[in-house]
């Protein structure tokens, strides 16, 4: 008898029942959105991390940390990244 696969969505739903996990998940949402946007735009331009880093005048390691959500980019750095991608940063509070 085949065992049912345990999906990420099922795991997330269960994990979000834990208040500590739910808090950490919510706190990381902005980092995730920033990372996802940078990766998406960079790949759409067929640009490597190294090429983006060169245009931003930083290292590939810095871009990697930002995309991997382990960096803490300043607004200035985000603006430089956006400029290198032909974009601009817009901040919106809700």
C-alpha positions in Angstrom: 0.0 0.0 0.0 1.4 3.4 -1.1 2.0 5.9 1.6 0.5 9.4 1.1 3.1 12.1 0.5 3.4 14.8 3.2 3.4 18.1 1.3 5.0 21.4 2.3 1.6 23.0 2.6 0.4 20.4 5.0 3.6 20.8 7.1 3.3 24.6 7.1 -0.4 24.4 8.2 0.5 22.1 11.1 3.6 24.2 12.0 1.7 27.5 12.0 -0.4 26.1 14.9 2.7 26.6 17.1 2.7 30.2 18.3 6.5 30.5 18.3 6.8 29.2 14.8 3.9 31.4 13.6 5.6 34.5 15.1 9.0 33.6 13.4 7.2 32.9 10.1 5.4 36.3 10.2 8.7 38.1 11.1 10.5 36.6 8.2 7.9 37.4 5.6 9.4 40.8 4.6 12.9 39.1 4.2 11.2 36.5 2.0 9.4 39.0 -0.2 12.6 41.0 -0.7 14.7 37.9 -1.5 12.1 36.6 -3.9 11.7 39.9 -5.7 15.5 40.2 -6.2 15.9 36.6 -7.4 12.9 36.9 -9.7 14.1 40.2 -11.3 17.7 39.0 -11.6 16.8 35.8 -13.3 14.4 37.6 -15.6 17.4 39.6 -16.8 19.4 36.5 -17.1 21.9 37.9 -14.7 24.1 35.9 -12.3 24.7 36.9 -8.7 28.3 37.8 -9.7 27.1 40.1 -12.4 24.6 41.8 -10.2 27.3 42.2 -7.5 29.6 43.8 -10.0 26.9 46.3 -11.0 26.1 47.1 -7.4 29.8 47.3 -6.5 29.7 44.6 -3.9 30.6 40.9 -3.7 28.7 37.9 -4.9 28.7 36.7 -1.3 26.7 39.8 -0.2 24.1 39.2 -2.9 24.0 35.5 -2.0 23.3 36.4 1.7 20.6 38.8 0.8 18.9 36.3 -1.6 19.3 33.6 1.0 17.7 35.8 3.7 20.7 35.7 5.9 21.8 39.2 5.1 20.3 42.4 6.5 20.4 44.8 3.6 20.1 48.6 4.2 17.7 50.6 2.2 20.7 52.1 0.4 21.8 48.6 -0.6 18.3 47.7 -1.8 18.2 50.9 -3.8 21.6 50.1 -5.4 20.4 46.5 -6.3 17.1 47.9 -7.7 19.1 50.4 -9.8 21.3 47.7 -11.1 18.2 45.8 -12.1 16.6 48.8 -13.8 14.1 49.2 -11.0 13.4 51.4 -8.0 12.5 50.7 -4.4 9.1 51.7 -3.2 8.1 51.4 0.5 4.5 50.9 1.4 3.2 50.7 5.0 -0.2 49.1 5.6 
